């Protein structure tokens, strides 16, 4: 296995990782950092993902599993194989280097994924609408606006001013906050399994990171950290695997 491990990620204006698919839902970079595997990031704009990954021989997302055929994160492994989608990447990493384990079979991955996705969906009118302005580079801004406009059934600007935004979004997210609090309370934390970190924690930690990036005057991340004392404790415990973001 002489070839290097490559992570295909979306670039930001700041030149660092921002991609919610990596930091929040996918957690591929956190998994790589946790396992201590050497890797290189190849920054790839939204509009270039399909051509680049397909030309390299990366298989597309299975039908019905994603909005698009090719998405980020994707990874090329030292043996020349590819994986796209964080969970598939995580399983491949476990095969490549079993220890330290991501504990993919601990029963929390699907539950946490659904909870964070529901939280993200509720807060999207307050958070996602900021991505083109605060994060994306010009090459991907129009693509993001167009694709998300179709997904939401309105432009991002309209979504930010709709009756789904503001305090309504926070109210809609409350049941999901409660579920996340319950998950973190099941063991003597700070992690979902108690003292042992797992892939499920990286899903949560990635979401904290995204809210930090999109926060304006404490209206997203700071407010979220005040929802329950377990949230900042969890984020603090996961920070060591968030340090490398390039």
Legacy VTK file of the C-alpha trace (Angstrom):
# vtk DataFile Version 3.0
C-alpha trace
ASCII
DATASET POLYDATA
POINTS 246 float
0.000 0.000 0.000
2.428 2.612 -1.226
-0.134 5.068 -2.492
-1.384 7.874 -0.252
-4.867 8.258 1.180
-6.691 11.218 -0.377
-9.769 12.986 0.987
-11.813 14.942 -1.562
-13.315 17.928 0.201
-15.005 21.190 -0.774
-12.860 24.338 -0.459
-13.921 27.430 1.459
-13.062 31.113 1.222
-10.872 30.576 4.273
-8.993 27.657 2.683
-10.084 25.282 5.433
-12.628 22.519 5.823
-16.198 23.752 6.163
-18.183 21.105 4.341
-21.135 20.026 6.469
-20.998 16.670 4.726
-17.537 16.155 6.205
-17.833 17.872 9.566
-21.469 17.152 10.424
-23.124 14.278 8.578
-20.158 12.491 7.095
-17.474 12.917 9.731
-14.854 11.438 7.432
-12.164 13.917 8.392
-12.789 13.416 12.099
-12.480 9.673 11.600
-9.184 10.106 9.760
-7.837 12.417 12.443
-8.933 10.022 15.186
-7.227 7.055 13.589
-4.074 9.083 12.993
-3.808 7.988 9.381
-1.691 10.144 7.063
-3.774 11.700 4.326
-3.844 14.541 1.848
-6.810 16.776 1.067
-7.619 17.479 -2.556
-9.928 20.480 -2.645
-12.627 20.115 -5.286
-15.429 22.540 -6.106
-19.039 21.358 -6.241
-19.157 21.793 -10.000
-16.032 19.672 -10.515
-16.876 16.695 -8.284
-18.636 14.564 -10.903
-16.043 14.961 -13.647
-13.089 14.468 -11.333
-14.359 11.501 -9.345
-15.884 9.672 -12.309
-12.686 10.109 -14.335
-10.698 8.597 -11.466
-12.918 5.517 -11.386
-14.854 6.316 -8.226
-18.267 4.589 -8.382
-21.310 6.910 -8.042
-23.623 6.973 -5.066
-26.110 4.086 -5.167
-29.536 5.151 -6.538
-31.754 6.733 -3.910
-28.986 7.355 -1.370
-28.094 10.940 -2.290
-29.404 13.893 -4.252
-26.533 13.616 -6.732
-24.392 10.867 -8.275
-21.148 12.303 -6.903
-20.733 14.104 -3.609
-18.213 15.046 -0.979
-16.668 13.537 1.043
-15.024 10.910 -1.073
-11.797 9.102 -0.344
-9.159 7.252 -2.311
-7.488 4.524 -0.301
-3.881 3.334 -0.588
-4.928 0.225 -2.524
-6.533 2.378 -5.221
-10.157 1.812 -4.191
-12.635 4.620 -3.585
-15.473 5.235 -1.149
-18.037 8.013 -1.083
-20.331 8.830 1.866
-19.013 8.991 5.386
-20.347 5.695 6.653
-18.847 3.767 3.745
-15.578 5.646 4.302
-15.713 4.821 8.015
-16.189 1.117 7.318
-13.266 1.186 4.891
-11.108 2.900 7.510
-12.006 0.216 10.041
-10.802 -2.436 7.605
-7.632 -0.498 6.821
-6.787 0.159 10.470
-9.082 -1.494 13.039
-7.645 0.344 16.031
-8.569 2.694 17.482
-12.079 1.546 16.672
-14.879 3.817 15.490
-17.408 1.499 17.205
-19.714 1.517 14.205
-21.860 -1.235 15.707
-22.610 0.460 19.047
-26.262 1.127 18.160
-25.922 4.913 18.170
-24.848 5.765 14.623
-28.276 5.632 12.974
-30.012 7.230 15.937
-27.549 10.119 16.130
-27.564 10.577 12.364
-31.348 10.925 12.273
-31.352 13.323 15.230
-28.671 15.609 13.814
-30.255 15.565 10.366
-33.593 16.545 11.879
-31.930 19.336 13.873
-30.132 20.527 10.785
-33.347 20.496 8.782
-35.190 22.553 11.370
-32.426 25.161 11.656
-31.640 25.274 7.928
-33.544 28.556 7.358
-31.235 30.206 9.893
-27.979 28.453 9.013
-27.728 26.988 5.495
-28.753 30.268 3.911
-25.416 31.755 5.049
-23.168 29.279 3.258
-22.833 31.046 -0.122
-21.938 34.379 1.481
-19.807 33.272 4.422
-18.121 30.142 3.133
-18.347 29.155 -0.527
-15.940 30.347 -3.171
-17.382 31.945 -6.337
-17.043 28.742 -8.394
-19.580 26.951 -6.180
-21.884 29.744 -5.025
-24.319 29.652 -7.934
-24.399 25.849 -7.947
-25.286 25.801 -4.261
-27.967 28.479 -4.631
-29.571 26.675 -7.568
-29.544 23.154 -6.129
-30.687 24.209 -2.659
-33.340 26.468 -4.145
-34.818 23.436 -5.902
-34.550 21.372 -2.726
-36.309 23.953 -0.545
-38.757 25.092 -3.202
-37.622 28.704 -2.860
-34.460 30.764 -3.041
-32.183 30.874 -0.002
-33.022 34.535 0.446
-36.735 33.688 0.492
-36.116 30.836 2.915
-34.285 33.152 5.306
-37.304 35.486 5.333
-39.970 32.780 5.413
-42.166 31.770 8.327
-39.833 28.790 8.841
-36.933 31.006 9.886
-36.010 32.840 13.090
-37.594 31.689 16.333
-39.862 29.312 14.423
-36.802 27.328 13.369
-35.551 27.076 16.951
-38.995 25.977 18.128
-39.109 23.291 15.433
-35.708 22.029 16.540
-36.612 21.634 20.229
-37.801 17.992 20.027
-34.513 17.079 18.362
-32.526 18.940 21.025
-34.389 16.868 23.598
-33.494 13.646 21.802
-29.836 14.622 21.615
-29.844 15.509 25.323
-31.355 12.095 26.053
-28.692 10.314 24.018
-25.872 12.088 25.819
-27.506 11.390 29.193
-27.689 7.626 28.768
-24.120 7.173 30.003
-21.759 9.120 32.224
-20.324 11.141 29.291
-18.942 13.139 27.721
-19.447 10.791 24.733
-22.545 8.870 23.688
-20.934 5.671 24.980
-19.709 7.386 28.129
-15.910 7.513 28.302
-15.347 5.965 24.854
-15.517 8.099 21.724
-17.123 6.706 18.571
-18.183 7.602 15.043
-21.551 8.716 16.412
-19.754 11.426 18.400
-18.070 12.657 15.239
-21.462 13.188 13.605
-22.424 15.427 16.526
-19.061 17.179 16.770
-19.143 17.976 13.081
-22.433 19.740 13.544
-21.030 21.836 16.385
-18.192 22.832 14.076
-20.512 23.863 11.269
-22.567 26.043 13.611
-19.366 27.728 14.778
-18.445 28.612 11.209
-21.885 30.018 10.407
-22.455 31.778 13.740
-23.043 35.540 13.745
-22.804 37.222 17.111
-23.598 34.050 19.017
-26.935 33.376 17.286
-26.184 29.772 16.270
-23.281 28.057 18.025
-23.379 30.039 21.275
-27.130 29.669 21.518
-26.913 25.943 20.831
-24.286 25.472 23.540
-26.712 26.988 26.057
-29.454 24.458 25.309
-27.944 21.808 27.587
-24.732 21.537 29.618
-23.840 18.264 27.885
-23.425 20.024 24.522
-20.339 22.161 25.324
-18.855 19.286 27.339
-19.222 17.027 24.326
-17.707 19.550 21.944
-14.768 20.214 24.230
-14.075 16.485 24.497
-14.031 16.135 20.694
-11.911 19.199 19.893
-8.667 17.260 19.634
-9.941 15.567 16.449
-11.150 18.848 14.986
-7.732 20.502 15.073
-6.555 19.397 11.641
-8.884 20.845 9.022
-6.679 21.015 5.965
LINES 1 247
246 0 1 2 3 4 5 6 7 8 9 10 11 12 13 14 15 16 17 18 19 20 21 22 23 24 25 26 27 28 29 30 31 32 33 34 35 36 37 38 39 40 41 42 43 44 45 46 47 48 49 50 51 52 53 54 55 56 57 58 59 60 61 62 63 64 65 66 67 68 69 70 71 72 73 74 75 76 77 78 79 80 81 82 83 84 85 86 87 88 89 90 91 92 93 94 95 96 97 98 99 100 101 102 103 104 105 106 107 108 109 110 111 112 113 114 115 116 117 118 119 120 121 122 123 124 125 126 127 128 129 130 131 132 133 134 135 136 137 138 139 140 141 142 143 144 145 146 147 148 149 150 151 152 153 154 155 156 157 158 159 160 161 162 163 164 165 166 167 168 169 170 171 172 173 174 175 176 177 178 179 180 181 182 183 184 185 186 187 188 189 190 191 192 193 194 195 196 197 198 199 200 201 202 203 204 205 206 207 208 209 210 211 212 213 214 215 216 217 218 219 220 221 222 223 224 225 226 227 228 229 230 231 232 233 234 235 236 237 238 239 240 241 242 243 244 245
